[in-house]
């Protein structure tokens, strides 16, 4: 059923947005790079548990947790570590359903 994994770079995504919107690709890339910087700035706030709803059906969150709460084996041996950045992302069930419907229609 599956072919090789298809990787979409930032340029690929920018081109797809250009096709949908007609906007200049360099402007789109500028917005995508700015979005990256904004997300990094928001997520770097050590004092808050932050959630970003990037679009309907998708959210990202970041919080700093104690090393004891972390599930990563990589940090277990690091001394004097006060906190660990925990990042997560979630697609809603409704969004997943819409993707399955699109995929089903594309397979027919």
PEPE-V747281 format. One line per field, one symbol per residue. psi: psi as a letter, one per 30 degrees, with the letter a starting at -180 (. if undefined). Layout:
# PEPE-V747281
psi=???
This chain:
# PEPE-V747281
psi=ekalkkkjleeeeeeeeeeefglkeeeeeeeeeeeeeeeeeeffjffljkkkjelkfklklklkllfffkfkfffegklgjelkkjkllkkleeeeeeeeeeeeeff.
